[in-house]
Amino acid sequence: MSTINCNGTLIDLSSPKVMGILNITPDSFFDGGKYSNEEAIISQVEKMLTDGATFIDIGAYSSRPGAKHISEEEELNRIVPVIQLLVKEFPNIIISIDTFRSIVAEQCIKHGACIINDISAGSLDTEMFSTIAKLQVPYIIMHMQGSPQNMQNNPTYTNITQEVLYYFSTKISELRALGVNDIIIDVGFGFGKTIDHNYELLKNLPLFKNLEVPMLVGISRKSMLNKPLNISAEEALNATTSANTIALLNGTNILRVHDVKEATQAIKIVELLNN
């Protein structure tokens, strides 16, 4: 359960790891447009790797609430050159691709990425599961109600923890039947959820260990932290570290973050506590 195979490299997740976020979208909620040239991209990735990131997650399609929809072609035109650049610059890099499109997933793996991070868990592209089975790469499935364009309109659940658990158990069964080995879950903080829903999931993360797959948490600088504290995303580093620490204490295996150094420090502190 705790090891995933990234292109022949076995990564042990029994000790939590950090996934650094590289958004190459012009309209991401926190760092949109910051990494639009080769120099900025290389410098940011080098910093994240030096600070302790095991994975670099590249996204070319903004999934913030109400984000603009872009074509498959535009997504590929943005993302493939960045993969090629990073693989050349950092030969041992482990790249994750944040996409819900099977064609994008396949092309990115072909060019040197080795993990697919799908916000829709196959729901937005019916070919995704069979593509992952064919590629045999680690696959991150996230829970989302609706689509990025409408998910925050009026998220409603009877019992969010039960519903998200059921959602994952169904998806995991489907993937296992297709022969997919490395599955990672992400409860999808902020994706079709109110602030109360988010905190209920954060509190109940230990229940998701029953699914017996590694768990990723992406809470970095999100509005569930900013809104209650009445601060901006830029001011939310301290809140992010607090939330990441809670997530680690509740069994998280991967922290997906904008700020790698602080996440690495949180992991070290929690590991000292647990040892």
N, C-alpha and C positions, 0 to 999 in steps of 0.2 A: 504493500500500500504506500510506503513512504518513499519509494524510489521511482523516478521517471527517467525514461531514455530519450535524451536529446541528441539525435544524430550520432548515436554510439557513445555519447558521454552520459554516464549514469549520475544523476543528481539526487542526493539523499535529502529528502524533505523532513526527516525526523528532527533535524535542526532547521528552524525557519530561515527562509531566504527572502531576498529583496528583489523586486522587479521594478526597474526604473522606467518611467514613462517618457517616451519621446513622441510628442504630438507634432506631426508635420502638416497639420490643418491650419488654415488661416483663422478659424473661428472657434477654437477650443475654449472652454470656460475659463481656464487659468493662464495657459501659456500660448494661446493661439497666435500664430505668425512669428513666434520668436526664433524658430529654427527653420529658416527658409533658404539658407545657403550652406554650402558644404562646410565652410569653416566653423560656423555656429553649431552645426550638427556634430562634427567630429569633436569639437571642444566640449560640448555638453555630454556626449557619450563617454568620452575619456574621463571626465569628472565623475560620472555615475559609476563607471567600472572601478575607478580608483577608490571611490567612497564605499565600495563593497557590493555593488549590484551583481547578482548572479545572472539575471535575465534583463534584456532591454526589450520593452514592448513598444512597437511602432504602430501608430495609428494615422491613417490618412483620411478617415471619414469621421467627422465630428459627431459624437452621439450625445452631446449635451441636449437638454430639453429644448425642443423647437428648432434643432439644428437644420441647416440647409441640406437637402438630398443631393448627392452627386452621382454621376454615372460610374459604372464599373471601370470604363476606360480611363476616366479622370483619376479614380482611386489608384489604378495600376500605374499610371503615368507619374503620380506623386511618389508612390512607395517603392517600386522596383529599383530606381536609381539609388535610393537611400540604402537599401539592402546591399546592393553591389558595392557602394562606397564603404559601408561599415565592415563588410566581410573582407575587403581588401586591406582596410586600415587596421582592423582587429581580428586576425585570423581565427582566434578561439572564441569569438563572441557567440553567445546563445541568444538568438533573436526570436521574439514572439511577435506575431502579427495580429493586430486588433482588427478583425474583419468578420462580417457575417456572410460573405459571398464566397462560394466554393471555387469559382474561377480565380479570384484574387488569392485565395488560400493556396491553390495548386501552383500558381505562378510564383508566389513568394517562397514556397518551400523549394521549388526548382532553383531559385536564385540564391538559396543559402539560409533562409529562415528555418526554424525547426519546431516551433510551437504555434498553434492557432488558438486565439483568444476570441471567442464568439459571443457577443452580447445577447444574441438571440437563441443560443443553444440549438441551432438548426431550424428555428421556426421561420426565419425570413428567407431561407433558401433550402428547398427540399432535397437538393443534391449534396448538401454539406456533410451529412453523416456518412454517406457512401464514399465521398471524397476523402474524409478523414480515415475511414477504414482502409482505403486503398493506399494512402500516404503513410499510414502507421506512425503518426506523430502525436505527441501529447496534445490534448484538446481541453481547453478551458470552456466550460459551459456556464453561462450566467443566467440568472432569472430576471426577466423584465416583463412588466405588464404593458401591453401595447407596443408602440414603436417610438423611437426617439422624437418623432414629430408630435405624438399625442400622449405619451406615457404619463405626463404630470397633470393632465387635464382633471381627472378625478379618480385617483387610485382607490379601489375598494376591495376589501377582503373580509371574509367571515372570521377566519383565523389565519393570519399571515404565515406563522411558523409552520403550521400543518400543511397549508397549501403549497408553500415553497418546498418543503420536504417531499411532498407527494410528486410535485413537478420534477424534482431531481431524480427520485427513485424511478419514475417512468422513463426519463431520458437516459439514465444510466443503463437500465435494462435493454433499451433499444440499441444503445452503443455496444454493450457487451455482446448482444446477439450478432452484431456485425463484426465482432472480433477486435474492437478497439480496446487496447490495454490501459493506456495512461489517460485517465479522466480526472480533471480537477474542477471543483465547483466554486462558484462565486455567487453569493446571495443577491448581488446587484443593488448595493446601497444607492438610493437616489433614482433608481430606474423603475418608475411606476410605483412609487412609495411615498407616503407622507413622512414627516419627521418622526411621528410616533411609531409608524411601521418600522422605520430604520432602526430606532433604538430597541424595539422589541426583538428584531432580528439580531442585533449586536449582543443583547443579553442572552439570547437563546442559541448562540453559535455552538455551544457544546453539544446540542442535540444533533447537529449536522455531522458530527463525527460518526454517528451510527451508520451513515451511508458508506463508511469505510473507503473513502477516497480523500486525497489531499484537498485542502480548502485555501482559496485565495481571497483576500479582502482588499477592496479598493475603496478607501474612504478619504483619500488624500484631498484636503482642502475643499471638500464638498459642502453643499449648502446645508446639509444636516448638522454641520458643525458651525458654519458661518451665521446662519439665520438666528438660532437661539441665542448666540453670543453678540449678535448685531455687529459683526465685523465683515470685512471683505475676504475674498479668497487669499489675497496677498498677506493678510494678517493672521491666517489660520494655521500656521506651522505648529504652534504650541498645542492647539486643539487637536490637530492631526496626530501628533505624537501621543497625546493622552488616549485618543480613540484607538490608535494602533496598539498601544500597550494593553488595553482591555481586550482587543481582538486576539493578541498573542496569548494572554492568560486564558482565553476561551478556546484555544486550540487551533489558531490559524497557522498555516504552513508557509504561505507566501504573502508578503505585503507589497501591494502595487502602489508605488508612490512617486511624487514629483521630487521629493527630498530624500535622497538615498542615505546620506550620512546619518541623519537623525533616526531613520528607520533602523539602520544597522545598530545604532547605539541602544535603541529600545529593545532589540532582540538580545543584545549582550546582557542588559540589565535583567530581563526576564529569565534568561538562561542561568544567570548567577543565582537567581531566586529559586529556580527549579532544581538546581544542582545541590 
